[in-house]
Amino acid sequence: MNSRETGLDPKGHDEACSDVLDRVYAFIDRELDENLMTYDQIAAHLETCRPCLEEYDLDRVIKQILARSCQCERTPDEVRGKVLARIRSVQVQITD
């Protein structure tokens, strides 16, 4: 049985994990579109899914480091958009 048949990606994530990981930065920034997934749903998933919790922790630490490094200036919206687009692109490449 391959990953498509099991619903799991090669790292052992299922569709729920993918949904959580797609929204983890919005969750960290408290900018989540709750029409798609609520804060409580993501928090509950993170409590029960160690791989997603580890990914969340890594992403949270990266954001903290970046915030400390760039605390004197706000990132221009254009740069922020490019970074987010690249992150999404890499996520898609990883899941393919």
N, CA, C and O atoms as a GROMACS GRO file, in nm:
protein
  384
    1MET      N    1   0.085  -0.117   0.000
    1MET     CA    2   0.000   0.000   0.000
    1MET      C    3   0.090   0.124   0.000
    1MET      O    4   0.180   0.134   0.083
    2ASN      N    5   0.065   0.217  -0.092
    2ASN     CA    6   0.149   0.336  -0.097
    2ASN      C    7   0.085   0.452  -0.020
    2ASN      O    8  -0.024   0.438   0.035
    3SER      N    9   0.156   0.567  -0.017
    3SER     CA   10   0.109   0.680   0.064
    3SER      C   11  -0.024   0.735   0.016
    3SER      O   12  -0.103   0.785   0.096
    4ARG      N   13  -0.051   0.728  -0.112
    4ARG     CA   14  -0.180   0.777  -0.162
    4ARG      C   15  -0.295   0.686  -0.117
    4ARG      O   16  -0.405   0.734  -0.090
    5GLU      N   17  -0.268   0.558  -0.111
    5GLU     CA   18  -0.372   0.464  -0.068
    5GLU      C   19  -0.400   0.474   0.082
    5GLU      O   20  -0.514   0.452   0.125
    6THR      N   21  -0.299   0.507   0.161
    6THR     CA   22  -0.318   0.515   0.306
    6THR      C   23  -0.366   0.652   0.349
    6THR      O   24  -0.415   0.668   0.461
    7GLY      N   25  -0.353   0.753   0.261
    7GLY     CA   26  -0.388   0.889   0.299
    7GLY      C   27  -0.277   0.957   0.376
    7GLY      O   28  -0.295   1.069   0.425
    8LEU      N   29  -0.162   0.892   0.388
    8LEU     CA   30  -0.048   0.949   0.459
    8LEU      C   31   0.058   0.992   0.360
    8LEU      O   32   0.079   0.926   0.258
    9ASP      N   33   0.126   1.104   0.389
    9ASP     CA   34   0.237   1.142   0.305
    9ASP      C   35   0.361   1.068   0.354
    9ASP      O   36   0.355   1.001   0.456
   10PRO      N   37   0.473   1.080   0.283
   10PRO     CA   38   0.593   1.005   0.322
   10PRO      C   39   0.641   1.032   0.463
   10PRO      O   40   0.709   0.946   0.520
   11LYS      N   41   0.609   1.145   0.522
   11LYS     CA   42   0.652   1.175   0.659
   11LYS      C   43   0.551   1.123   0.762
   11LYS      O   44   0.570   1.144   0.882
   12GLY      N   45   0.446   1.056   0.716
   12GLY     CA   46   0.349   1.000   0.810
   12GLY      C   47   0.233   1.093   0.841
   12GLY      O   48   0.154   1.064   0.932
   13HIS      N   49   0.222   1.202   0.769
   13HIS     CA   50   0.113   1.296   0.793
   13HIS      C   51  -0.010   1.256   0.713
   13HIS      O   52   0.001   1.204   0.602
   14ASP      N   53  -0.127   1.279   0.770
   14ASP     CA   54  -0.251   1.256   0.697
   14ASP      C   55  -0.309   1.390   0.654
   14ASP      O   56  -0.244   1.493   0.669
   15GLU      N   57  -0.430   1.389   0.600
   15GLU     CA   58  -0.491   1.514   0.553
   15GLU      C   59  -0.511   1.615   0.664
   15GLU      O   60  -0.492   1.735   0.642
   16ALA      N   61  -0.548   1.570   0.784
   16ALA     CA   62  -0.565   1.662   0.897
   16ALA      C   63  -0.433   1.732   0.927
   16ALA      O   64  -0.430   1.852   0.955
   17CYS      N   65  -0.324   1.657   0.922
   17CYS     CA   66  -0.192   1.716   0.945
   17CYS      C   67  -0.161   1.820   0.839
   17CYS      O   68  -0.111   1.929   0.870
   18SER      N   69  -0.190   1.788   0.716
   18SER     CA   70  -0.165   1.883   0.607
   18SER      C   71  -0.242   2.012   0.628
   18SER      O   72  -0.189   2.121   0.607
   19ASP      N   73  -0.369   1.999   0.669
   19ASP     CA   74  -0.450   2.118   0.695
   19ASP      C   75  -0.390   2.202   0.806
   19ASP      O   76  -0.383   2.325   0.796
   20VAL      N   77  -0.345   2.137   0.913
   20VAL     CA   78  -0.284   2.209   1.026
   20VAL      C   79  -0.155   2.276   0.982
   20VAL      O   80  -0.135   2.394   1.009
   21LEU      N   81  -0.068   2.202   0.916
   21LEU     CA   82   0.062   2.257   0.877
   21LEU      C   83   0.048   2.368   0.774
   21LEU      O   84   0.132   2.458   0.770
   22ASP      N   85  -0.055   2.363   0.690
   22ASP     CA   86  -0.080   2.471   0.595
   22ASP      C   87  -0.118   2.600   0.665
   22ASP      O   88  -0.100   2.709   0.609
   23ARG      N   89  -0.168   2.590   0.787
   23ARG     CA   90  -0.217   2.707   0.859
   23ARG      C   91  -0.135   2.742   0.983
   23ARG      O   92  -0.173   2.830   1.060
   24VAL      N   93  -0.022   2.674   1.002
   24VAL     CA   94   0.053   2.691   1.126
   24VAL      C   95   0.106   2.834   1.144
   24VAL      O   96   0.105   2.885   1.255
   25TYR      N   97   0.152   2.899   1.038
   25TYR     CA   98   0.201   3.036   1.052
   25TYR      C   99   0.087   3.131   1.087
   25TYR      O  100   0.104   3.221   1.170
   26ALA      N  101  -0.028   3.113   1.026
   26ALA     CA  102  -0.143   3.196   1.062
   26ALA      C  103  -0.184   3.171   1.207
   26ALA      O  104  -0.226   3.263   1.276
   27PHE      N  105  -0.173   3.047   1.251
   27PHE     CA  106  -0.204   3.011   1.390
   27PHE      C  107  -0.106   3.081   1.484
   27PHE      O  108  -0.148   3.140   1.584
   28ILE      N  109   0.022   3.075   1.454
   28ILE     CA  110   0.124   3.139   1.537
   28ILE      C  111   0.102   3.290   1.544
   28ILE      O  112   0.114   3.350   1.650
   29ASP      N  113   0.068   3.350   1.430
   29ASP     CA  114   0.050   3.495   1.422
   29ASP      C  115  -0.089   3.542   1.468
   29ASP      O  116  -0.117   3.662   1.469
   30ARG      N  117  -0.174   3.446   1.505
   30ARG     CA  118  -0.312   3.478   1.544
   30ARG      C  119  -0.386   3.548   1.429
   30ARG      O  120  -0.462   3.642   1.451
   31GLU      N  121  -0.360   3.502   1.307
   31GLU     CA  122  -0.423   3.558   1.186
   31GLU      C  123  -0.503   3.451   1.112
   31GLU      O  124  -0.523   3.460   0.991
   32LEU      N  125  -0.547   3.351   1.184
   32LEU     CA  126  -0.613   3.235   1.124
   32LEU      C  127  -0.751   3.271   1.070
   32LEU      O  128  -0.828   3.341   1.135
   33ASP      N  129  -0.780   3.222   0.951
   33ASP     CA  130  -0.915   3.234   0.894
   33ASP      C  131  -0.997   3.121   0.956
   33ASP      O  132  -0.987   3.006   0.914
   34GLU      N  133  -1.078   3.154   1.054
   34GLU     CA  134  -1.151   3.050   1.128
   34GLU      C  135  -1.264   2.987   1.046
   34GLU      O  136  -1.329   2.893   1.093
   35ASN      N  137  -1.288   3.037   0.926
   35ASN     CA  138  -1.383   2.969   0.839
   35ASN      C  139  -1.325   2.837   0.789
   35ASN      O  140  -1.399   2.746   0.752
   36LEU      N  141  -1.193   2.827   0.788
   36LEU     CA  142  -1.126   2.706   0.740
   36LEU      C  143  -1.095   2.609   0.854
   36LEU      O  144  -1.118   2.489   0.842
   37MET      N  145  -1.042   2.663   0.964
   37MET     CA  146  -1.005   2.580   1.079
   37MET      C  147  -0.991   2.674   1.199
   37MET      O  148  -0.931   2.781   1.186
   38THR      N  149  -1.044   2.636   1.313
   38THR     CA  150  -1.039   2.724   1.430
   38THR      C  151  -0.911   2.704   1.509
   38THR      O  152  -0.840   2.604   1.494
   39TYR      N  153  -0.882   2.802   1.595
   39TYR     CA  154  -0.765   2.792   1.683
   39TYR      C  155  -0.776   2.668   1.771
   39TYR      O  156  -0.678   2.597   1.792
   40ASP      N  157  -0.897   2.642   1.822
   40ASP     CA  158  -0.918   2.525   1.908
   40ASP      C  159  -0.892   2.394   1.834
   40ASP      O  160  -0.836   2.301   1.891
   41GLN      N  161  -0.932   2.386   1.708
   41GLN     CA  162  -0.909   2.265   1.629
   41GLN      C  163  -0.760   2.241   1.608
   41GLN      O  164  -0.712   2.128   1.621
   42ILE      N  165  -0.687   2.347   1.578
   42ILE     CA  166  -0.543   2.332   1.557
   42ILE      C  167  -0.474   2.297   1.688
   42ILE      O  168  -0.389   2.208   1.692
   43ALA      N  169  -0.511   2.365   1.796
   43ALA     CA  170  -0.450   2.336   1.926
   43ALA      C  171  -0.477   2.191   1.968
   43ALA      O  172  -0.388   2.124   2.020
   44ALA      N  173  -0.597   2.144   1.945
   44ALA     CA  174  -0.631   2.006   1.980
   44ALA      C  175  -0.549   1.908   1.896
   44ALA      O  176  -0.501   1.807   1.948
   45HIS      N  177  -0.532   1.937   1.769
   45HIS     CA  178  -0.451   1.850   1.683
   45HIS      C  179  -0.306   1.847   1.731
   45HIS      O  180  -0.245   1.741   1.739
   46LEU      N  181  -0.252   1.964   1.764
   46LEU     CA  182  -0.113   1.972   1.810
   46LEU      C  183  -0.092   1.894   1.940
   46LEU      O  184   0.016   1.841   1.964
   47GLU      N  185  -0.195   1.889   2.023
   47GLU     CA  186  -0.185   1.815   2.149
   47GLU      C  187  -0.175   1.664   2.127
   47GLU      O  188  -0.120   1.592   2.211
   48THR      N  189  -0.227   1.617   2.016
   48THR     CA  190  -0.232   1.472   1.993
   48THR      C  191  -0.138   1.423   1.883
   48THR      O  192  -0.125   1.302   1.863
   49CYS      N  193  -0.075   1.514   1.812
   49CYS     CA  194   0.009   1.474   1.697
   49CYS      C  195   0.152   1.526   1.716
   49CYS      O  196   0.180   1.643   1.693
   50ARG      N  197   0.239   1.436   1.758
   50ARG     CA  198   0.377   1.476   1.786
   50ARG      C  199   0.450   1.532   1.664
   50ARG      O  200   0.519   1.634   1.679
   51PRO      N  201   0.439   1.473   1.544
   51PRO     CA  202   0.510   1.530   1.429
   51PRO      C  203   0.465   1.674   1.398
   51PRO      O  204   0.547   1.759   1.365
   52CYS      N  205   0.336   1.699   1.408
   52CYS     CA  206   0.287   1.835   1.383
   52CYS      C  207   0.332   1.930   1.493
   52CYS      O  208   0.365   2.045   1.465
   53LEU      N  209   0.332   1.884   1.617
   53LEU     CA  210   0.378   1.966   1.728
   53LEU      C  211   0.525   2.002   1.709
   53LEU      O  212   0.564   2.116   1.734
   54GLU      N  213   0.605   1.908   1.665
   54GLU     CA  214   0.747   1.935   1.641
   54GLU      C  215   0.764   2.039   1.530
   54GLU      O  216   0.847   2.129   1.541
   55GLU      N  217   0.686   2.026   1.423
   55GLU     CA  218   0.691   2.123   1.313
   55GLU      C  219   0.647   2.260   1.361
   55GLU      O  220   0.708   2.362   1.328
   56TYR      N  221   0.539   2.264   1.439
   56TYR     CA  222   0.490   2.389   1.497
   56TYR      C  223   0.597   2.454   1.583
   56TYR      O  224   0.623   2.574   1.571
   57ASP      N  225   0.661   2.375   1.670
   57ASP     CA  226   0.766   2.429   1.757
   57ASP      C  227   0.881   2.486   1.675
   57ASP      O  228   0.932   2.594   1.707
   58LEU      N  229   0.921   2.416   1.571
   58LEU     CA  230   1.029   2.465   1.484
   58LEU      C  231   0.989   2.597   1.419
   58LEU      O  232   1.066   2.693   1.419
   59ASP      N  233   0.869   2.602   1.363
   59ASP     CA  234   0.822   2.724   1.297
   59ASP      C  235   0.812   2.840   1.396
   59ASP      O  236   0.846   2.954   1.362
   60ARG      N  237   0.767   2.811   1.517
   60ARG     CA  238   0.753   2.914   1.621
   60ARG      C  239   0.890   2.970   1.659
   60ARG      O  240   0.906   3.091   1.674
   61VAL      N  241   0.989   2.883   1.674
   61VAL     CA  242   1.124   2.927   1.709
   61VAL      C  243   1.184   3.010   1.596
   61VAL      O  244   1.248   3.113   1.622
   62ILE      N  245   1.165   2.967   1.473
   62ILE     CA  246   1.216   3.044   1.358
   62ILE      C  247   1.156   3.184   1.358
   62ILE      O  248   1.227   3.282   1.338
   63LYS      N  249   1.026   3.193   1.380
   63LYS     CA  250   0.960   3.324   1.383
   63LYS      C  251   1.014   3.410   1.498
   63LYS      O  252   1.032   3.531   1.481
   64GLN      N  253   1.041   3.349   1.613
   64GLN     CA  254   1.096   3.425   1.727
   64GLN      C  255   1.235   3.478   1.694
   64GLN      O  256   1.268   3.592   1.725
   65ILE      N  257   1.317   3.394   1.632
   65ILE     CA  258   1.452   3.437   1.595
   65ILE      C  259   1.446   3.552   1.495
   65ILE      O  260   1.517   3.651   1.508
   66LEU      N  261   1.360   3.538   1.396
   66LEU     CA  262   1.345   3.643   1.296
   66LEU      C  263   1.294   3.772   1.361
   66LEU      O  264   1.340   3.881   1.326
   67ALA      N  265   1.200   3.761   1.453
   67ALA     CA  266   1.145   3.879   1.519
   67ALA      C  267   1.254   3.951   1.599
   67ALA      O  268   1.261   4.074   1.598
   68ARG      N  269   1.339   3.874   1.668
   68ARG     CA  270   1.448   3.936   1.745
   68ARG      C  271   1.549   4.003   1.652
   68ARG      O  272   1.601   4.110   1.683
   69SER      N  273   1.575   3.939   1.539
   69SER     CA  274   1.674   3.992   1.446
   69SER      C  275   1.626   4.116   1.373
   69SER      O  276   1.706   4.200   1.331
   70CYS      N  277   1.497   4.127   1.357
   70CYS     CA  278   1.440   4.235   1.275
   70CYS      C  279   1.350   4.328   1.357
   70CYS      O  280   1.264   4.394   1.300
   71GLN      N  281   1.369   4.333   1.488
   71GLN     CA  282   1.274   4.404   1.571
   71GLN      C  283   1.273   4.555   1.549
   71GLN      O  284   1.176   4.621   1.587
   72CYS      N  285   1.375   4.610   1.488
   72CYS     CA  286   1.376   4.755   1.470
   72CYS      C  287   1.302   4.798   1.343
   72CYS      O  288   1.268   4.915   1.328
   73GLU      N  289   1.278   4.706   1.253
   73GLU     CA  290   1.210   4.740   1.127
   73GLU      C  291   1.097   4.642   1.098
   73GLU      O  292   1.105   4.524   1.132
   74ARG      N  293   0.993   4.693   1.036
   74ARG     CA  294   0.885   4.607   0.991
   74ARG      C  295   0.918   4.559   0.851
   74ARG      O  296   0.961   4.637   0.766
   75THR      N  297   0.898   4.431   0.827
   75THR     CA  298   0.924   4.376   0.695
   75THR      C  299   0.824   4.433   0.595
   75THR      O  300   0.704   4.431   0.620
   76PRO      N  301   0.873   4.485   0.482
   76PRO     CA  302   0.781   4.537   0.381
   76PRO      C  303   0.684   4.427   0.335
   76PRO      O  304   0.722   4.310   0.325
   77ASP      N  305   0.561   4.465   0.307
   77ASP     CA  306   0.459   4.369   0.266
   77ASP      C  307   0.502   4.290   0.143
   77ASP      O  308   0.472   4.171   0.132
   78GLU      N  309   0.571   4.355   0.050
   78GLU     CA  310   0.616   4.287  -0.072
   78GLU      C  311   0.714   4.174  -0.038
   78GLU      O  312   0.704   4.065  -0.093
   79VAL      N  313   0.808   4.200   0.052
   79VAL     CA  314   0.906   4.098   0.093
   79VAL      C  315   0.835   3.986   0.168
   79VAL      O  316   0.861   3.868   0.143
   80ARG      N  317   0.746   4.023   0.258
   80ARG     CA  318   0.672   3.922   0.335
   80ARG      C  319   0.593   3.831   0.241
   80ARG      O  320   0.592   3.709   0.259
   81GLY      N  321   0.528   3.889   0.141
   81GLY     CA  322   0.452   3.810   0.044
   81GLY      C  323   0.540   3.715  -0.035
   81GLY      O  324   0.501   3.601  -0.060
   82LYS      N  325   0.659   3.760  -0.074
   82LYS     CA  326   0.751   3.674  -0.149
   82LYS      C  327   0.800   3.558  -0.062
   82LYS      O  328   0.809   3.445  -0.109
   83VAL      N  329   0.831   3.587   0.064
   83VAL     CA  330   0.877   3.481   0.154
   83VAL      C  331   0.767   3.378   0.175
   83VAL      O  332   0.792   3.257   0.168
   84LEU      N  333   0.646   3.423   0.200
   84LEU     CA  334   0.534   3.330   0.221
   84LEU      C  335   0.507   3.248   0.095
   84LEU      O  336   0.478   3.128   0.104
   85ALA      N  337   0.516   3.310  -0.022
   85ALA     CA  338   0.495   3.238  -0.147
   85ALA      C  339   0.602   3.130  -0.165
   85ALA      O  340   0.572   3.019  -0.211
   86ARG      N  341   0.725   3.162  -0.129
   86ARG     CA  342   0.834   3.064  -0.142
   86ARG      C  343   0.815   2.949  -0.044
   86ARG      O  344   0.840   2.833  -0.078
   87ILE      N  345   0.772   2.981   0.078
   87ILE     CA  346   0.746   2.875   0.176
   87ILE      C  347   0.638   2.782   0.125
   87ILE      O  348   0.651   2.660   0.133
   88ARG      N  349   0.530   2.838   0.071
   88ARG     CA  350   0.422   2.755   0.017
   88ARG      C  351   0.471   2.670  -0.099
   88ARG      O  352   0.433   2.553  -0.112
   89SER      N  353   0.555   2.728  -0.183
   89SER     CA  354   0.610   2.655  -0.297
   89SER      C  355   0.693   2.536  -0.250
   89SER      O  356   0.681   2.426  -0.306
   90VAL      N  357   0.775   2.556  -0.150
   90VAL     CA  358   0.857   2.448  -0.096
   90VAL      C  359   0.769   2.342  -0.031
   90VAL      O  360   0.795   2.223  -0.045
   91GLN      N  361   0.664   2.384   0.039
   91GLN     CA  362   0.572   2.288   0.102
   91GLN      C  363   0.508   2.201  -0.004
   91GLN      O  364   0.494   2.080   0.015
   92VAL      N  365   0.468   2.261  -0.116
   92VAL     CA  366   0.406   2.184  -0.225
   92VAL      C  367   0.506   2.087  -0.283
   92VAL      O  368   0.471   1.972  -0.310
   93GLN      N  369   0.630   2.130  -0.303
   93GLN     CA  370   0.734   2.043  -0.357
   93GLN      C  371   0.761   1.926  -0.264
   93GLN      O  372   0.784   1.814  -0.311
   94ILE      N  373   0.758   1.950  -0.136
   94ILE     CA  374   0.785   1.845  -0.038
   94ILE      C  375   0.674   1.741  -0.039
   94ILE      O  376   0.701   1.622  -0.027
   95THR      N  377   0.550   1.785  -0.054
   95THR     CA  378   0.438   1.693  -0.048
   95THR      C  379   0.416   1.618  -0.177
   95THR      O  380   0.345   1.518  -0.180
   96ASP      N  381   0.477   1.664  -0.286
   96ASP     CA  382   0.461   1.593  -0.415
   96ASP      C  383   0.547   1.471  -0.424
   96ASP      O  384   0.544   1.401  -0.525
   0.00000   0.00000   0.00000
